[in-house]
Amino acid sequence: MAYYYVKNGETAGTAGGTTVKSGAFSGLASTVTWGSIQSAIDDGGAGSGDSILCSDSHSFAPGVANISYTGPVPGTAATPPLNVISVSDADCDQYSAGAIEANTGAADHNIVGVINFIGVDVTCADRFSVNDSALLRFMDMTLTLVSDYFTITADGADVAFIDCTIDLLTSASDFIVNAGASLGFVGGKIYNSTGACDHVTDSGFTSGGGTLYFRGVDLSAVSGEIIQNAGGSQINDDRISLDISRCRMHASVMYSNESLTSENHQFRVSSSSDSVSAQEYQHHYSSMGGNVDDESGTYRDDSTAYPASAQKVSLKCVTSGYASINNPFAFDAPTRYAELSSVASDVVRIYLVSSTTLSDVDVWADAIYPDGTTKQLPNFVNSSGNTIPGSFVIDPFATGTPLTTNTEGWTNPPATPNYYQIDLDTSVDAGADCVPIIRVYVAKASATIYFCTSVDLV
């Protein structure tokens, strides 16, 4: 491990040794202080396991010139990253965010390899390109995209921004994810310091698609779509996986401006809202066959209210015209701890209501739970009486029988409601006490069905 010291205006010739130095940058020998991160890499040879320590007074601005960062290439075994860290100008062994690298005009940033950026702000005047093999972590920094986009074309790249501020400075500034890459944001915020922020990504999700996730991010400034112009083409749009968890949102935000056209397109959003109360129960899932959203206006009267808001909700499922018995819309249902070893609680009951009459080939559910004796062995149960013999898969030629009705009361049910229950009886294949995995399937096209969020045991 070697240390490289960076402050604009300096020109070094060697690394700074294998022991971190202390004291002010002004006290360092000129032979160990480089003028930019790129020069420490390209000329100094900083690489895997090394640390480039940038003065928090460092402000490198080469004008209309590209800036490139080349980190170590991932190998067959784990490759230690190159670390780029902002430190105090007065004491170079103390962390202090604030170092800056910025280009201007029609100039790009280019980056490859395994690199951690910590506390180093980056302003890109044009395009920021992640190329070739890349495993990148940006932490406690501000990324400003002035007029273009941050694009990932590296096959299987993994890029994450942790507690960072993302300034999408114009309506043309955004992210593009391709090539099976993963782009994530944990903490921090995304906004436009000069005006509206109407989307986060635009197009992309080709050449293998990608994964986009947000965890605990302030997205309240994003008033348009999270994903723009992707999802509407089964041919051109590959995998699209969007996961938003416990984020602050804008009241008018949309997850996408296109309808999803593939089972490989999936959006999951939980506990993310512009509302103090709604964040507790907010839920969204969508794919090609339909979508499921929390609904606070319609709910089963005997369901359990959420503790902070005291609100009861249902899950409103709306299927598209794609849904069918051979291609049902499926989603993970709410679950609970279940004492399946007891005959008094080994049937899992789901409540639902719809204006449409439903059979057990229109809607069904299955559960996966540990075997009562051999707990590492999973058992499967399907609620429909139309499974293929010896399997839990639905017979594609089944005609179905009406779902079991019940008399549970609902607040604000749909017009001409049909009240149903779905029972998952585990007694045939006895289970152990657990939290079962429950999945609901809706094969009825263009239907609206409300599912209770409280699962009963009978």
C-alpha positions in Angstrom: 0.0 0.0 0.0 1.3 3.4 -1.0 0.1 6.9 -0.4 -0.2 9.6 -3.0 -0.8 13.3 -2.0 -2.8 15.6 -4.4 -3.2 19.3 -4.4 -3.6 21.4 -7.6 -0.5 23.2 -8.8 1.9 20.6 -7.6 4.0 18.2 -9.8 5.4 15.2 -8.1 7.7 12.4 -9.2 7.2 9.6 -6.7 4.7 8.1 -4.3 4.5 9.3 -0.8 5.7 6.1 0.8 4.0 3.2 2.5 3.3 5.1 5.8 0.7 7.8 5.9 2.2 11.2 6.6 0.9 13.9 9.0 1.0 17.6 9.2 0.0 20.3 6.6 0.3 19.8 2.8 2.6 22.9 2.9 5.2 20.8 4.8 5.2 17.9 2.3 8.1 17.6 -0.1 7.2 18.7 -3.6 8.4 15.3 -5.0 5.4 13.5 -3.4 2.6 15.9 -4.1 0.7 15.6 -7.4 -1.5 18.1 -9.1 -4.5 15.9 -9.9 -6.0 12.5 -9.2 -5.3 11.5 -12.8 -1.7 12.4 -12.6 -1.2 10.4 -9.4 -2.7 7.4 -11.3 -1.3 7.8 -14.8 2.2 9.2 -13.9 2.6 8.1 -10.3 1.3 4.5 -10.7 -1.4 4.6 -7.9 -3.3 1.3 -8.1 -4.9 -1.5 -6.1 -4.8 -1.0 -2.4 -3.2 2.4 -2.6 -4.7 5.7 -1.3 -4.7 9.0 -3.1 -5.1 11.7 -0.4 -6.5 15.0 -1.8 -6.2 18.3 0.2 -9.6 19.7 1.0 -8.3 22.8 -0.7 -7.6 20.9 -3.9 -9.6 22.4 -6.8 -8.5 20.9 -10.1 -10.1 22.5 -13.1 -8.3 21.7 -16.4 -10.9 23.7 -18.4 -12.2 22.1 -21.6 -10.4 18.8 -21.1 -11.4 15.3 -20.3 -10.6 13.9 -16.8 -10.0 10.1 -16.6 -9.6 7.9 -13.6 -8.2 4.4 -14.2 -8.4 2.1 -11.3 -7.3 -1.5 -10.8 -9.0 -4.0 -13.1 -11.1 -6.6 -11.3 -9.4 -10.0 -11.3 -10.3 -13.6 -10.7 -10.0 -13.0 -7.0 -11.1 -10.0 -4.9 -9.3 -6.8 -6.0 -8.6 -4.2 -3.3 -9.9 -0.8 -4.5 -7.9 2.3 -5.2 -9.0 4.8 -2.5 -9.4 8.5 -3.3 -9.9 10.4 -0.1 -10.3 14.1 0.8 -8.2 15.1 3.8 -7.5 18.2 5.7 -5.0 20.6 4.1 -3.7 21.4 7.6 -3.3 17.8 8.6 -3.1 15.2 5.8 -3.9 12.2 8.0 -7.3 13.6 9.0 -10.4 13.1 6.9 -12.0 16.3 5.6 -14.5 16.4 2.7 -14.2 19.2 0.2 -11.6 18.4 -2.5 -12.9 19.2 -6.0 -12.3 18.1 -9.5 -14.2 19.8 -12.3 -14.0 20.2 -16.0 -15.8 22.8 -18.2 -17.4 23.1 -21.7 -17.7 20.0 -23.8 -15.4 17.9 -21.6 -16.1 14.4 -20.1 -15.2 12.4 -17.1 -14.2 8.8 -17.8 -13.7 6.1 -15.2 -12.8 2.4 -15.1 -11.8 -0.1 -12.5 -12.3 -0.6 -8.8 -12.2 2.8 -7.0 -13.6 4.3 -3.9 -14.2 8.1 -3.9 -14.6 9.5 -0.3 -15.4 13.2 0.2 -14.2 14.3 -3.2 -16.7 16.4 -5.1 -16.9 16.0 -8.9 -18.4 18.3 -11.4 -18.8 17.0 -14.9 -19.4 19.6 -17.6 -20.6 17.1 -20.2 -20.7 13.3 -20.0 -19.6 11.0 -17.1 -18.9 7.6 -18.6 -18.3 4.4 -16.6 -16.4 2.1 -19.0 -15.1 -1.5 -19.0 -14.9 -3.3 -15.7 -16.0 -1.0 -12.9 -16.8 -1.4 -9.2 -17.3 2.1 -7.8 -18.3 3.6 -4.5 -18.8 7.3 -4.1 -19.2 8.4 -0.5 -19.9 11.7 1.3 -19.5 13.8 -1.9 -21.4 15.9 -4.4 -21.7 14.9 -8.0 -22.8 17.7 -10.3 -23.9 16.8 -13.8 -23.9 20.1 -15.7 -25.4 19.4 -19.1 -25.4 15.7 -19.9 -25.6 12.3 -18.3 -23.9 9.7 -16.1 -23.8 6.6 -18.3 -22.8 3.1 -17.4 -21.8 0.9 -20.3 -19.5 -1.4 -18.4 -20.6 -5.0 -18.4 -22.0 -5.9 -15.0 -20.7 -2.7 -13.3 -21.6 -2.0 -9.7 -21.9 1.7 -8.9 -23.2 3.1 -5.6 -23.5 6.6 -4.2 -23.6 6.5 -0.4 -24.7 9.6 1.5 -24.0 11.8 -1.6 -25.7 14.9 -3.0 -26.6 14.5 -6.7 -27.1 17.7 -8.5 -28.8 17.2 -11.9 -28.2 20.7 -13.0 -30.4 20.8 -16.1 -33.4 18.9 -17.4 -30.9 17.0 -19.7 -28.8 15.8 -16.7 -29.6 12.2 -15.7 -28.4 8.6 -15.3 -28.3 5.9 -17.9 -27.9 2.2 -16.9 -27.0 -0.5 -19.4 -25.1 -3.8 -19.7 -26.6 -5.6 -16.7 -25.1 -2.9 -14.4 -26.3 -2.0 -10.9 -26.7 1.7 -9.9 -27.6 2.4 -6.3 -28.2 5.3 -3.9 -28.1 5.0 -0.1 -28.9 8.1 1.9 -28.2 11.6 0.5 -30.4 13.4 -2.0 -31.1 14.0 -5.7 -32.2 17.4 -6.8 -31.5 20.3 -9.2 -29.9 23.3 -7.5 -31.2 25.7 -10.2 -34.8 24.5 -10.7 -37.0 21.5 -11.3 -35.8 17.9 -11.3 -38.2 15.9 -13.6 -36.5 12.5 -13.8 -33.5 10.4 -12.6 -32.8 8.1 -15.5 -33.6 8.5 -19.2 -33.7 5.6 -21.7 -31.1 3.0 -21.1 -31.7 -0.6 -19.8 -30.3 -2.1 -23.0 -27.6 -4.7 -23.6 -28.7 -6.7 -20.6 -30.6 -4.0 -18.8 -29.9 -3.1 -15.2 -30.8 -2.6 -11.6 -31.6 0.7 -10.0 -32.2 1.1 -6.2 -32.7 3.8 -3.7 -32.6 3.3 0.1 -33.3 6.2 2.4 -32.8 8.8 -0.3 -34.4 12.3 -0.3 -36.1 12.2 -3.7 -38.6 14.9 -2.8 -37.3 17.2 -5.6 -38.0 14.6 -8.3 -41.4 15.8 -9.5 -41.6 13.7 -12.8 -40.5 10.1 -13.3 -37.9 8.1 -11.6 -37.4 6.1 -14.9 -38.1 8.0 -18.1 -38.5 6.5 -21.5 -37.8 2.8 -20.7 -40.0 -0.3 -20.3 -42.4 0.2 -23.2 -40.5 -2.1 -25.6 -40.2 -5.8 -25.0 -37.6 -6.0 -27.8 -35.4 -3.0 -26.9 -35.7 -2.8 -23.1 -34.0 -5.6 -21.3 -34.0 -6.2 -17.5 -35.4 -3.2 -15.5 -35.4 -3.7 -11.8 -36.3 -0.7 -9.7 -36.3 -0.9 -5.9 -37.2 2.1 -3.7 -37.2 1.7 0.0 -37.9 4.2 2.8 -37.3 7.3 0.7 -38.9 10.8 0.8 -40.8 11.4 -2.4 -42.5 14.2 -4.3 -46.3 14.3 -4.3 -46.5 14.1 -8.1 -43.8 11.5 -8.7 -44.3 8.7 -11.2 -42.2 5.6 -11.3 -42.2 5.5 -15.1 -43.8 7.2 -18.1 -44.1 3.9 -20.0 -46.2 0.8 -19.4 -44.0 -2.3 -18.6 -44.0 -4.9 -21.3 -41.9 -7.8 -19.9 -41.9 -10.0 -16.8 -38.2 -8.8 -16.6 -39.5 -5.3 -15.8 -40.3 -5.0 -12.2 -40.8 -2.0 -9.9 -40.9 -2.4 -6.1 -41.5 0.6 -3.8 -42.1 0.4 0.0 -42.4 2.9 2.9 -41.7 5.8 0.5 -44.0 8.8 0.3 -44.4 12.5 0.5 -46.8 12.0 3.4 -45.8 11.5 7.1 -48.5 9.0 7.7 -48.6 7.2 4.3 -44.9 6.3 4.4 -45.7 3.7 7.0 -48.0 1.7 4.8 -47.0 2.8 1.2 -46.5 -0.1 -1.1 -46.2 -0.5 -4.9 -45.3 -3.4 -7.1 -45.7 -3.5 -10.9 -44.7 -5.7 -13.8 -46.1 -6.5 -17.2 -49.3 -8.1 -15.9 -50.4 -5.3 -13.6 -49.7 -3.4 -10.5 -50.5 -3.4 -6.8 -50.7 -0.3 -4.6 -51.7 0.6 -1.1 -55.3 1.8 -0.8 -56.4 3.7 2.3 -59.9 4.3 1.2 -61.0 0.6 0.9 -60.2 -1.9 3.6 -61.6 -4.9 5.6 -63.1 -3.7 8.8 -61.5 -6.4 10.9 -58.0 -5.8 9.5 -55.2 -4.5 11.7 -54.4 -0.8 11.5 -50.9 0.4 11.2 -49.6 1.6 14.6 -48.4 5.1 13.9 -51.1 6.3 11.5 -53.9 4.1 12.9 -54.8 3.6 9.2 -56.2 0.4 7.8 -55.4 -0.3 4.2 -55.8 -2.8 1.4 -53.7 -3.7 -1.6 -55.4 -2.6 -4.8 -54.5 -4.9 -7.6 -55.2 -3.8 -11.2 -54.3 -6.3 -13.9 -53.5 -5.4 -17.5 -54.8 -7.1 -20.6 -51.7 -9.4 -20.5 -52.9 -11.4 -17.5 -54.1 -14.9 -18.2 -54.0 -18.4 -16.7 -50.8 -19.1 -18.5 -49.3 -15.7 -17.7 -50.8 -14.6 -14.4 -49.7 -11.3 -12.7 -48.0 -12.4 -9.5 -46.9 -10.6 -6.4 -45.7 -11.3 -2.9 -48.5 -11.1 -0.4 -48.4 -9.9 3.2 -47.5 -12.6 5.6 -47.1 -13.2 9.4 -45.7 -15.6 11.9 -47.8 -18.8 11.8 -47.9 -21.7 14.2 -48.4 -24.2 11.4 -47.6 -27.0 13.9 -51.0 -26.4 15.5 -54.3 -27.6 14.0 -55.9 -24.5 15.3 -53.7 -22.2 13.1 -52.5 -24.3 10.2 -54.7 -22.7 7.6 -53.6 -19.3 6.2 -56.6 -17.2 5.1 -56.5 -14.2 2.6 -59.5 -11.9 2.2 -60.4 -10.1 -1.0 -63.2 -8.2 -2.7 -64.0 -7.4 -6.3 -66.8 -6.2 -8.5 -65.8 -9.1 -10.8 -66.9 -12.7 -10.0 -63.8 -14.8 -9.5 -62.9 -18.5 -9.7 -59.8 -20.4 -8.5 -58.2 -20.1 -11.9 -58.8 -16.3 -11.9 -57.1 -15.8 -8.5 -55.1 -18.2 -6.4 -52.2 -18.2 -3.9 -49.4 -20.5 -2.8 -47.3 -20.8 0.3 -43.8 -22.1 0.9 -43.1 -23.2 4.4 -40.7 -25.6 6.3 -41.7 -29.2 6.7 -43.0 -30.1 10.2 -40.3 -32.8 10.7 -37.5 -32.0 8.2 -37.4 -28.3 8.6 -34.8 -27.7 6.0 -37.2 -29.2 3.4 -39.7 -26.7 1.9 -43.3 -27.7 1.6 -45.6 -26.1 -1.0 -49.4 -25.6 -0.9 -51.6 -24.1 -3.6 -55.1 -22.8 -2.9 -56.6 -23.8 -6.2 -58.2 -27.2 -6.8 -57.0 -27.1 -10.4 -53.3 -28.0 -10.0 -51.5 -30.5 -12.2 -51.5 -33.9 -10.4 -48.4 -34.2 -8.2 -47.5 -30.5 -8.7 -48.5 -27.1 -7.3 -48.6 -25.6 -10.8 -52.1 -24.7 -12.2 -53.4 -26.9 -15.0 -53.4 -24.5 -18.1 -56.6 -26.1 -19.3 -58.6 -25.9 -16.1 -62.0 -24.1 -16.1 -62.1 -23.4 -12.3 -64.7 -23.3 -9.6 -66.0 -20.1 -7.8 -63.9 -18.8 -5.0 -65.2 -19.4 -1.5 -67.4 -16.4 -0.3 -67.4 -14.9 3.2 -69.3 -12.3 5.1 -66.5 -10.0 6.2 -67.4 -6.3 6.3 -65.4 -3.9 4.2 -65.3 0.0 4.2 -65.9 1.5 0.8 -66.0 -1.7 -1.2 -66.3 -1.5 -5.0 -69.7 -1.4 -6.6 -71.7 -4.7 -6.5 -69.0 -6.3 -4.4 -68.2 -10.0 -4.3 -66.5 -11.0 -1.0 -64.1 -13.9 -1.1 -61.5 -15.8 0.9 -58.6 -17.9 -0.2 -57.4 -20.6 2.2 -54.0 -22.2 2.1 -54.4 -25.4 4.1 -51.0 -26.8 5.3 -52.5 -29.7 7.2 -52.2 -32.0 4.2 -48.4 -31.5 4.3 -47.8 -30.5 7.9 -45.5 -27.6 8.5 -43.4 -26.0 11.3 -43.9 -22.7 13.0 -42.5 -20.0 10.7 -43.2 -16.9 8.6 -44.4 -18.5 5.3 -43.7 -17.1 1.9 -47.1 -16.3 0.3 -47.5 -15.4 -3.3 -50.8 -14.3 -5.0 -51.5 -14.9 -8.7 -54.2 -13.0 -10.7 -55.0 -14.4 -14.1 -58.1 -12.3 -14.7 -57.3 -9.7 -17.3 -58.3 -6.0 -16.8 -59.6 -6.7 -13.3 -59.5 -4.6 -10.1 -59.3 -6.6 -6.8 -58.7 -5.5 -3.3 -56.7 -7.8 -1.0 -56.7 -7.4 2.8 -53.2 -6.7 4.3 -54.0 -8.8 7.4 -53.6 -12.5 7.0 -55.7 -14.7 9.3 -54.9 -18.1 10.8 -57.7 -20.5 11.3 
